[in-house]
């Protein structure tokens, strides 16, 4: 059952109180799961139970997404700030240096946690921050279009579209290679998650100048990229490997930008291997 916790985050001029919503399952070494922009912890639902057979799995709603409120006034949506908040969150729920896995924005945050040596390993699936300027503009444009669609579409239409494979393709095909595999309930829930994401615009604005340029040493890093990623093109994986030469680069055949639903068995295996 999903939980929430309120804790203090140290800021430059003191501290702020932050509440995060999360789901925790399983037993073993801790594995922190971080979703992408506009999504929620349920993005990991297709692989949660597989992972929970070997890991203490914690999937969190990032600040301003899912059921988690936005960052308090005075805290920017920077990598450093959100990374520090996630470190404080882990301390608050009693896990020390978990493994971290993330998708898209979550992958970029997982890499930041790795750079700060706050985690034992990093598995990043289509992480942000390895784009060219043209690719960033393209990706951010698609994300804004998705947000406009989610906020302008009447609720009854979302419900009606979710009931057919063609309709689910219209709703979520930007991020999934196999959108028909999403259940009607999941397609509706994630459309509303995007619609209600209070952190969306601040996160996107903070990402305009973000490039991940740091090598990560002394901890294992795995980078996975879907062969059918339409949002962050797979050549960005080669750039990530260039930045982090010791990383293991894994191709995810037939998977889109959010691969957990497209091939749960493959993604779970990559996450478990990456967190050994």
C-alpha positions in Angstrom: 0.0 0.0 0.0 1.3 3.5 -0.9 2.6 5.6 1.9 3.8 9.2 2.4 6.4 10.8 4.6 7.2 14.3 5.6 10.8 15.3 6.2 13.2 18.3 6.2 15.4 19.2 3.3 18.4 21.4 3.9 18.5 24.5 1.7 21.0 27.3 1.4 19.1 29.6 3.9 17.9 26.9 6.3 15.5 24.0 5.7 12.2 23.3 4.1 9.6 20.6 4.8 8.8 18.2 2.0 6.3 15.4 1.6 6.8 12.5 -0.8 4.4 9.7 -1.7 5.9 6.3 -2.3 5.2 2.6 -2.7 7.4 0.0 -1.0 7.5 -3.8 -1.6 9.7 -6.8 -1.2 12.9 -7.5 0.8 16.6 -7.5 0.1 19.0 -4.7 -0.8 17.1 -1.4 -1.3 16.3 -0.3 -4.9 15.0 3.3 -5.4 12.9 3.7 -8.6 12.5 7.2 -10.1 9.9 8.0 -12.9 10.0 10.5 -15.7 8.5 14.0 -16.0 4.7 14.0 -15.9 4.5 10.4 -14.7 4.0 8.8 -11.3 5.4 5.8 -9.4 3.0 3.5 -11.1 5.1 3.7 -14.2 7.1 0.9 -12.5 4.1 -1.3 -11.7 4.8 -3.7 -14.6 8.2 -4.7 -13.0 7.5 -4.0 -9.3 6.5 -7.5 -8.2 9.4 -9.1 -10.2 11.9 -6.8 -8.5 10.4 -7.3 -5.1 11.3 -11.0 -5.1 15.0 -9.9 -4.7 15.0 -6.3 -3.6 13.4 -3.9 -1.1 11.8 -1.8 -3.8 10.8 1.9 -3.2 9.1 3.7 -6.1 8.6 7.3 -5.3 6.4 10.1 -6.7 8.9 12.9 -7.4 8.1 16.4 -6.1 5.2 17.9 -8.0 4.3 14.6 -9.6 1.8 11.8 -8.8 0.5 12.4 -5.3 3.6 14.3 -4.1 3.2 18.1 -3.7 5.5 20.5 -5.5 8.7 21.7 -4.0 8.2 24.5 -1.4 8.8 28.0 -2.5 12.4 28.9 -2.5 13.6 25.5 -3.7 14.5 25.3 -7.4 13.9 22.2 -9.5 17.6 21.8 -10.1 19.4 18.4 -10.1 21.2 19.3 -6.9 18.1 20.3 -5.0 16.0 17.3 -6.1 18.9 15.0 -5.6 19.4 16.3 -2.1 15.6 15.9 -1.4 15.9 12.2 -2.6 18.9 11.7 -0.3 16.9 13.1 2.6 13.9 11.0 1.7 16.0 7.8 1.8 17.4 8.8 5.2 13.8 9.5 6.4 12.5 6.0 5.4 15.6 4.3 6.8 17.5 3.2 3.7 21.2 3.9 3.4 22.8 4.2 -0.1 20.2 2.3 -2.1 20.7 1.1 -5.6 19.0 3.6 -7.9 17.1 3.1 -11.2 15.4 5.8 -13.1 13.6 6.5 -16.4 14.0 9.7 -18.4 14.1 12.5 -15.8 14.4 9.8 -13.2 17.4 8.3 -15.0 19.1 11.7 -15.0 18.4 12.0 -11.2 19.7 8.5 -10.6 22.9 9.5 -12.4 23.1 12.7 -10.2 22.7 10.5 -7.1 25.5 8.3 -8.4 27.8 11.3 -9.1 27.2 12.4 -5.5 27.9 8.8 -4.3 24.5 8.7 -2.5 23.7 5.3 -4.1 25.4 1.9 -4.6 24.7 1.6 -8.3 22.8 3.3 -11.1 20.6 2.0 -13.8 19.3 4.7 -16.1 16.7 4.0 -18.8 16.7 6.6 -21.5 18.1 9.3 -19.2 17.8 12.9 -20.0 20.8 15.2 -20.2 22.6 13.7 -23.2 20.8 15.5 -26.0 22.0 18.0 -28.5 20.2 21.4 -28.4 18.1 20.4 -31.4 17.1 17.1 -29.8 16.3 18.8 -26.5 14.0 21.3 -28.3 12.3 18.4 -30.1 11.8 16.4 -26.9 10.5 19.3 -24.9 8.1 20.3 -27.7 6.7 16.7 -27.6 6.3 16.9 -23.8 4.5 20.2 -24.0 2.2 18.9 -26.7 1.4 15.8 -24.5 0.7 18.1 -21.5 -1.6 20.3 -23.6 -3.5 17.2 -24.9 -3.8 15.8 -21.3 -5.1 19.1 -19.9 -7.5 20.0 -22.7 -9.1 16.6 -23.3 -12.4 16.1 -21.6 -12.5 13.4 -19.0 -15.2 11.3 -20.7 -13.2 11.3 -23.9 -10.1 10.1 -22.0 -12.2 7.3 -20.5 -13.7 6.4 -23.9 -10.3 6.3 -25.7 -8.8 4.1 -23.0 -11.2 1.3 -23.8 -9.7 0.4 -27.2 -6.2 -0.4 -28.4 -6.5 2.4 -31.0 -7.6 4.9 -28.3 -4.8 3.9 -26.0 -2.4 4.4 -28.9 -3.7 8.0 -29.3 -3.3 8.6 -25.5 0.2 7.2 -24.8 2.0 6.1 -28.0 4.6 8.9 -27.6 6.2 7.1 -24.7 5.4 3.4 -25.4 6.3 1.2 -28.4 3.4 -1.1 -27.5 0.7 1.3 -26.1 -2.1 -1.3 -26.5 -0.4 -3.3 -23.7 -1.3 -0.6 -21.2 -4.5 -1.4 -19.4 -7.4 1.1 -19.8 -7.0 2.0 -16.1 -3.3 2.7 -16.5 -3.8 4.8 -19.6 -6.4 7.0 -17.8 -4.3 7.3 -14.6 -1.2 8.4 -16.4 -3.0 10.9 -18.6 -4.4 12.4 -15.4 -1.0 12.3 -13.8 0.4 14.4 -16.6 -2.6 16.7 -16.4 -2.2 17.3 -12.7 1.6 17.4 -12.5 2.2 20.7 -10.5 6.0 20.4 -11.1 5.8 20.0 -14.8 6.6 23.5 -16.0 9.2 24.2 -13.3 11.0 20.9 -14.1 10.9 21.6 -17.8 12.2 25.1 -17.4 15.0 23.8 -15.1 16.0 21.3 -17.8 16.7 23.8 -20.5 20.4 24.2 -19.6 21.0 20.7 -18.3 23.7 18.5 -19.8 25.2 15.6 -17.9 28.9 15.8 -18.4 30.3 14.0 -15.4 32.0 10.6 -15.4 30.8 8.3 -12.6 33.5 6.0 -11.1 33.6 3.5 -8.3 30.0 2.4 -8.6 28.4 0.3 -11.4 26.4 2.2 -14.0 24.1 0.6 -16.5 22.4 2.7 -19.3 19.5 1.1 -21.2 17.9 2.6 -24.3 14.8 1.4 -26.1 15.3 0.8 -29.8 12.0 2.5 -30.5 12.3 5.5 -28.2 10.5 8.3 -30.0 11.2 11.0 -27.3 14.9 10.7 -26.6 16.6 9.2 -29.6 18.7 6.2 -29.0 21.9 7.8 -30.3 21.9 9.7 -27.1 22.9 6.4 -25.4 26.2 6.5 -27.3 26.8 10.0 -25.9 26.1 8.7 -22.4 28.6 5.9 -22.9 31.2 8.5 -24.1 30.6 10.6 -20.9 30.6 7.6 -18.6 33.1 5.2 -20.3 32.8 2.5 -17.6 29.0 2.3 -18.0 27.4 -0.8 -19.5 25.2 0.2 -22.4 22.2 -2.1 -23.0 19.9 -2.0 -26.0 16.2 -2.7 -25.2 14.8 -4.2 -28.4 11.2 -3.2 -29.3 10.9 -0.8 -26.3 9.9 2.8 -26.3 10.8 5.7 -24.0 9.1 4.1 -21.0 10.2 0.5 -21.5 8.8 -1.1 -18.3 5.4 -1.8 -19.9 6.8 -2.7 -23.3 9.0 -5.6 -22.0 8.6 -6.1 -18.2 10.7 -9.2 -18.1 13.7 -7.7 -20.0 13.6 -4.4 -18.0 13.3 -6.3 -14.7 16.4 -8.4 -15.6 18.3 -5.3 -16.6 17.4 -3.6 -13.2 18.3 -6.7 -11.2 21.6 -7.2 -13.1 22.4 -3.5 -12.7 21.8 -3.5 -8.9 24.0 -6.6 -8.1 
